[in-house]
Amino acid sequence: MTKSVGLVLSLVLLFAPLAAHGEELTLARCLALARAQNPSLQAAALAPQLAAERGQEARSAYRPRVDLQAGYTWQQAPQAVVFGGLTQQTQDQNYRHLSLGVDQLLYDFGRTSGRVAAADAAAQAASFGYAGNQQDIFLQTVAAYYGVLTADHLLQAAGEELTQTEAHRKDAEALFAEGVVTRNDVLQAQVRLAASQQLQLARGGELENAWLRLNYLTERAPEARGELQPEAGSALPTLPAAEAVAKRPELAAQRQAVIAAQEQVRQAAGEFWPELYAHLGADYVENSYVKESTIYAATFGLRGNLYDGGASSARLREARQSLDLQRRRLADLEQQAILDYRSAGNDARVAARRIEVAQTAIAQAEENLRINQDRYREQVGTATEVLDAQTLLTQTRTDLARAQFDYQVAMARVQRAAGSL
C-alpha cells in the first residue's frame, strides 16, 4: 500500500466513529447549504446587483432625455412695450405655460463610453468579489465541518481516558484494601479521575460549540445535529504556484478594478472636450396678444466648459493615481495568493507527516499503558507511571486528531488559494 493510499484510509478511519443523531451531512451537502443559505453570502449577493444597476444608470446617457414642465403664472403687471410714447401690452397678466424638451447626446469624446465601461468593469469586479466571499465561506465551512469531527474524536479520547482512569482507581482501591499500596495511590487516582471528568466536560463543550459554528455557517437550527461523513483527502496539485492561482476570484476582481480605473482616466480626459447634442422642443405660453402660442424648435449644438477652477485637471490626476494604485494592488494580491498557496501546501505536507508519526505513537502509547498497568498490578511499577502513561496515550490521540484536522483544512486552503474550493 502506498503512503498516499494509507494516508487517505487513515483519515477516513480516524473520524469514522462519529455518530450523531439526525440527517446525514456530507461535506458537499454542507457546502451546498452554505451557498444557498449562509446569511453573509445572502448579503454579499446584493453587491453584483447594485453594480449592475449602476451600469444601467451609466448607459442612460446614450438614450434621449425627455423633460416636461407646466405651470400657471400670476404677474403683478403684464409685460408691455412702448412705441412713440404709447404703452402696448404684449402678454396676458396671468397665463398658463407648457414646455416639452427632448435632449440627445451625440458625442462627448469618451466621457460617457468611459463611464459605461468603468461601470461594467466594476460590475464584473463585484461578481468576482462575491465568488471570493463564497470561497471564504466555503473554507470556514470546511474548517467547521472537520472541527465537529475533531471535537467528537477528542471527546471520545477523553471518554477513553476517563474509563482507564476509573479502572486505575479501582485497582488502587483494591490494592490499598489488601494493604500493598498507600492511601496516596488512591488519592492520586481520585484526583486524576476528577481531572479526566473535567477534560470530558470541556471536550463536550467544544463539540457543542463546533456544532453551533457549523449550523451558523449553513443556516441550520442551532440545536440541529447530523451524522457527518469524512471525505477522502485529495492529492496536492502539482501546478506552479503562479499558474495555480491565476483563476482566483480576488485576482479576477482586481483585474476588473484596473480596467475600471483605466476607463475612469478616459472619462476624466474627455472632460476637456466639448460635447455635441441635439434638442427638440415644444414650448407653449398662453398669450392672447400673439399669433403663435406654441413654438416648435430643433437645435444641434456644441457645449463645453471653458474654465472650472482646475476641477477637471484635478479629476484627471486623481484618476491616473487611482489607476496606479489599482495596478499596485493587483501585483500585491498576486504575490499574496502565491504565498497563501505555497504556505497551505507546506502545511498540508507537514500535517500528513504528523499523521503518520501520530499513528505510530498511538500504538506505542497503548503498549506503554498496558505494560505500566501490568507492572502496577504486580507491584513493580508506580501509580504515577500508570497515570503518566494514560496522559501520554490521550495526548497522542489528541495529536492525531489535530493533525488530521490541520491536514484537511490545509488542503481546503490550497483549493481556496487557487479559487477552486
C-alpha positions in Angstrom: 0.0 0.0 0.0 1.4 3.4 -1.0 1.8 6.2 1.6 -0.9 8.3 -0.1 -3.4 5.5 -0.1 -2.5 4.7 3.5 -3.0 8.3 4.5 -6.4 8.5 2.9 -7.6 5.4 4.6 -6.3 6.6 8.0 -8.1 9.9 7.6 -11.4 8.1 6.9 -10.9 5.5 9.6 -10.0 8.2 12.1 -13.3 10.0 12.0 -15.5 7.0 11.1 -16.8 6.5 14.7 -18.7 9.8 14.8 -22.3 9.0 15.5 -24.7 12.0 15.8 -28.4 11.8 15.6 -30.1 13.5 12.6 -29.7 13.7 8.9 -26.6 12.6 7.1 -24.4 15.5 6.4 -21.6 15.2 3.9 -19.2 18.0 3.3 -20.7 18.6 -0.1 -24.1 18.9 1.5 -22.8 21.5 4.0 -21.2 23.5 1.2 -24.4 23.5 -0.7 -26.3 24.7 2.3 -23.8 27.4 2.9 -24.0 28.5 -0.8 -27.8 28.7 -0.6 -28.5 29.9 2.9 -25.4 31.5 4.6 -26.5 34.9 5.8 -23.2 36.6 4.9 -23.4 35.3 1.4 -27.0 36.4 1.1 -26.0 39.9 1.9 -22.9 39.8 -0.3 -25.0 38.7 -3.3 -26.6 42.1 -3.4 -23.3 43.8 -4.4 -23.3 42.5 -8.0 -26.9 43.5 -8.4 -26.2 47.0 -7.2 -23.2 47.3 -9.5 -25.3 46.2 -12.5 -27.8 48.9 -11.7 -25.0 51.5 -11.8 -24.1 50.2 -15.2 -27.7 50.7 -16.4 -27.6 54.2 -14.9 -24.4 55.0 -16.9 -26.0 53.7 -20.1 -28.9 56.0 -19.7 -26.7 58.8 -21.2 -27.0 57.1 -24.6 -30.8 57.5 -24.5 -32.7 60.7 -25.1 -33.8 62.7 -22.0 -37.4 63.9 -22.1 -38.4 66.8 -19.8 -41.8 68.3 -19.2 -42.6 71.5 -17.4 -46.0 73.0 -16.9 -47.4 75.8 -14.7 -49.6 78.8 -14.2 -48.1 82.2 -13.6 -49.6 85.3 -11.9 -47.8 88.6 -12.6 -48.1 91.9 -10.8 -48.4 93.5 -14.2 -48.3 92.2 -17.7 -45.3 92.8 -20.0 -45.7 95.8 -22.3 -43.7 97.8 -24.9 -43.5 101.5 -25.6 -43.9 102.9 -29.1 -43.8 106.6 -29.6 -44.8 107.3 -26.1 -47.7 104.8 -26.2 -47.7 101.7 -24.0 -48.9 98.5 -25.6 -49.5 95.3 -23.6 -47.9 92.2 -25.2 -49.0 89.4 -22.9 -51.7 88.4 -20.5 -51.2 89.3 -16.9 -51.8 85.7 -15.8 -51.2 82.7 -18.1 -50.6 79.0 -18.5 -47.5 77.6 -20.0 -46.1 74.2 -21.0 -42.6 73.1 -22.2 -41.6 69.7 -23.6 -38.0 69.1 -24.5 -36.1 66.1 -25.8 -32.3 66.1 -25.5 -29.9 63.6 -27.0 -26.2 63.4 -26.5 -24.4 62.8 -29.8 -20.7 62.7 -28.9 -18.6 63.6 -25.9 -15.1 62.4 -26.6 -15.2 59.3 -24.4 -16.8 60.6 -21.3 -20.0 58.5 -21.5 -18.4 55.5 -23.1 -15.6 55.6 -20.4 -18.3 55.8 -17.6 -20.2 52.9 -19.1 -17.1 50.7 -19.5 -15.9 51.6 -15.9 -19.4 50.6 -14.6 -19.3 47.3 -16.5 -15.8 46.5 -15.2 -17.0 47.4 -11.7 -20.0 45.0 -12.1 -17.6 42.3 -13.2 -15.4 43.0 -10.2 -18.4 42.8 -7.9 -19.3 39.4 -9.3 -15.8 38.1 -8.8 -15.8 39.6 -5.3 -18.9 37.7 -4.5 -17.2 34.5 -5.7 -14.3 35.3 -3.4 -16.7 35.8 -0.5 -18.2 32.4 -1.3 -14.8 30.8 -1.3 -14.1 32.3 2.2 -17.4 30.9 3.5 -16.6 27.5 2.0 -13.2 27.5 3.7 -14.9 28.4 7.0 -17.5 25.6 6.4 -14.8 23.0 5.8 -13.0 24.1 8.9 -16.2 23.9 10.9 -17.1 20.5 9.4 -13.8 19.0 10.4 -13.9 20.9 13.6 -17.0 18.9 14.6 -15.3 15.7 13.6 -12.2 16.6 15.5 -14.1 17.7 18.6 -16.0 14.4 18.6 -12.8 12.4 18.3 -11.3 14.4 21.2 -14.4 13.7 23.2 -14.1 10.0 22.5 -10.4 10.2 23.6 -11.4 11.9 26.8 -14.0 9.3 27.4 -11.5 6.5 26.9 -9.1 8.2 29.4 -12.0 8.5 31.9 -12.7 4.8 31.6 -9.0 4.0 32.0 -8.6 6.3 35.0 -11.7 4.8 36.6 -10.3 1.4 36.1 -7.0 2.5 37.7 -8.8 4.0 40.7 -10.5 0.7 41.3 -7.1 -1.1 41.0 -5.6 1.3 43.5 -8.5 0.9 46.0 -8.3 -2.9 45.7 -4.6 -2.9 46.3 -5.0 -0.4 49.2 -7.6 -2.7 50.7 -5.1 -5.5 50.5 -2.5 -3.3 52.2 0.0 -3.4 49.4 -0.1 0.3 48.4 -0.5 3.5 50.4 -3.6 5.7 50.5 -1.6 8.2 48.4 -2.1 6.0 45.4 -5.9 6.1 45.9 -5.9 9.9 46.4 -3.8 10.3 43.3 -6.1 8.1 41.3 -9.2 10.0 42.6 -7.6 13.4 41.7 -6.7 12.2 38.2 -10.2 10.8 37.8 -11.6 14.2 38.6 -9.2 15.8 36.0 -10.4 13.3 33.4 -14.0 14.2 34.2 -13.1 17.9 33.7 -11.5 17.1 30.4 -14.5 15.2 29.2 -16.8 18.1 30.1 -14.5 20.5 28.3 -14.4 18.3 25.2 -18.2 18.1 25.3 -18.4 21.9 25.4 -16.0 22.1 22.4 -18.2 19.7 20.4 -21.3 21.7 21.2 -19.6 24.9 20.1 -18.3 23.2 16.9 -21.9 22.2 16.0 -23.1 25.8 16.7 -20.4 27.1 14.3 -21.3 24.7 11.6 -25.0 25.3 11.9 -24.5 29.0 11.7 -22.5 28.8 8.5 -25.1 26.5 6.9 -28.1 28.4 8.4 -29.4 25.3 10.2 -31.1 25.5 13.6 -28.6 25.8 16.5 -29.9 22.5 18.0 -29.7 20.6 14.7 -27.3 17.7 14.6 -26.3 15.2 11.9 -24.2 12.3 11.0 -21.0 13.6 9.4 -19.2 11.7 6.7 -15.5 12.4 6.4 -14.1 13.0 2.9 -11.1 11.2 1.5 -8.1 13.6 1.2 -7.1 14.7 -2.3 -3.6 14.9 -3.6 -1.7 18.2 -3.6 -1.8 19.9 -7.0 1.4 19.9 -9.0 0.9 23.2 -11.0 3.3 26.0 -10.5 2.0 28.5 -7.9 1.6 31.4 -10.3 -0.4 29.2 -12.7 -2.4 27.6 -9.9 -3.7 30.9 -8.5 -4.4 32.5 -11.9 -8.1 32.0 -11.7 -8.5 33.1 -8.1 -11.7 35.3 -7.9 -9.9 38.1 -6.0 -7.4 38.4 -8.7 -10.0 38.5 -11.4 -11.9 41.1 -9.4 -8.8 43.3 -9.1 -8.0 42.9 -12.8 -11.5 44.3 -13.5 -10.8 47.1 -11.0 -7.7 48.0 -13.1 -9.9 48.1 -16.2 -12.4 50.3 -14.4 -9.6 52.7 -13.4 -8.4 52.9 -17.0 -11.8 53.8 -18.2 -12.1 56.4 -15.5 -8.9 58.0 -16.8 -10.5 58.1 -20.3 -13.7 59.6 -18.8 -11.7 62.3 -17.0 -9.7 63.1 -20.1 -12.9 63.6 -22.1 -14.0 66.4 -19.8 -11.5 68.7 -21.5 -13.5 68.4 -24.8 -17.0 69.7 -25.6 -20.0 67.6 -26.3 -22.3 67.5 -29.3 -26.0 67.4 -28.7 -29.4 67.7 -30.3 -32.5 69.2 -28.8 -36.1 69.1 -29.8 -38.6 71.4 -28.0 -42.2 72.4 -27.9 -42.9 75.5 -25.8 -46.5 76.8 -25.2 -47.2 80.0 -23.5 -50.8 81.2 -23.2 -51.0 84.7 -24.7 -53.9 86.3 -26.4 -51.7 89.1 -27.8 -49.6 86.9 -30.1 -50.5 84.7 -33.1 -48.3 81.7 -32.2 -48.6 80.5 -28.7 -46.7 77.3 -29.3 -43.1 77.3 -30.7 -41.5 74.2 -32.1 -37.7 74.1 -32.4 -34.8 71.8 -33.2 -31.2 72.5 -32.2 -27.9 70.9 -33.0 -25.3 72.4 -30.7 -22.0 72.3 -29.0 -21.4 72.9 -25.4 -18.4 72.7 -23.1 -16.8 74.2 -20.1 -14.2 76.9 -20.6 -12.9 77.1 -17.0 -13.9 75.2 -13.9 -11.2 76.4 -11.5 -9.0 73.4 -12.2 -11.5 70.8 -11.1 -11.2 68.8 -14.4 -7.4 68.7 -14.1 -7.6 67.5 -10.5 -10.1 64.7 -11.5 -7.7 63.6 -14.3 -4.8 63.5 -11.9 -6.9 61.6 -9.4 -8.0 59.1 -12.0 -4.4 58.4 -13.1 -3.2 58.0 -9.5 -6.2 55.6 -8.8 -5.1 53.6 -11.8 -1.6 53.3 -10.5 -3.0 52.3 -7.1 -5.2 49.5 -8.6 -2.2 48.2 -10.6 -0.1 48.0 -7.4 -2.9 46.3 -5.5 -3.1 43.7 -8.3 0.6 43.0 -8.1 0.4 42.7 -4.3 -2.6 40.4 -4.5 -0.9 38.1 -6.9 2.0 37.7 -4.5 -0.3 37.2 -1.6 -2.1 34.4 -3.5 1.1 32.7 -4.3 2.2 32.9 -0.7 -1.2 31.5 0.5 -0.9 28.7 -2.0 2.6 27.7 -1.0 2.0 28.1 2.7 -1.1 25.9 2.6 0.7 23.2 0.6 3.6 23.2 3.0 1.2 22.9 6.0 -0.6 20.0 4.3 2.6 18.1 3.7 3.7 18.7 7.3 0.3 17.6 8.6 0.4 14.4 6.5 3.7 13.6 8.1 2.4 14.3 11.5 -0.5 11.9 11.0 2.0 9.1 10.1 4.1 9.9 13.2 1.0 10.1 15.5 -0.4 6.8 14.2 2.9 5.1 15.2 2.9 6.9 18.5 -0.6 5.7 19.4 0.4 2.1 19.1 3.4 2.7 21.2 1.4 4.7 23.8 -1.2 1.9 24.1 1.5 -0.7 24.6 3.2 1.6 27.1 0.0 1.9 29.1 -0.6 -1.8 29.1 2.9 -2.5 30.4 2.6 0.1 33.2 -0.8 -1.2 34.2 0.6 -4.8 34.5 3.6 -3.6 36.4 1.4 -1.7 38.8 -0.8 -4.7 39.5 2.3 -6.8 40.0 3.7 -4.1 42.4 6.8 -3.5 40.3 5.6 -0.1 39.0 4.1 3.0 40.5 0.8 4.7 40.2 2.4 7.8 38.7 3.8 5.7 35.8 0.3 4.4 35.1 -1.3 7.9 35.2 1.5 9.3 33.1 1.0 6.6 30.5 -2.7 7.3 30.4 -2.0 11.0 29.8 0.5 10.2 27.1 -2.0 8.0 25.3 -4.6 10.7 25.4 -2.1 13.2 24.1 -1.1 11.1 21.2 -4.8 10.5 20.3 -5.3 14.3 20.5 -2.2 14.9 18.3 -3.6 12.5 15.7 -7.0 14.2 15.6 -5.5 17.7 15.4 -3.1 16.6 12.7 -5.9 15.2 10.7 -7.9 18.5 11.1 -4.9 20.5 10.1 -4.4 18.4 7.0 -8.0 18.7 5.8 -8.1 22.4 6.5 -4.7 22.9 4.8 -6.0 21.1 1.7 -9.0 23.3 1.7 -6.7 26.3 1.9 -4.8 25.1 -1.1 -8.0 25.0 -3.0 -9.1 28.3 -1.6 -5.8 29.9 -2.7 -6.4 28.6 -6.2 -10.1 29.7 -6.1 -11.4 26.2 -6.7 -12.8 25.3 -3.4 
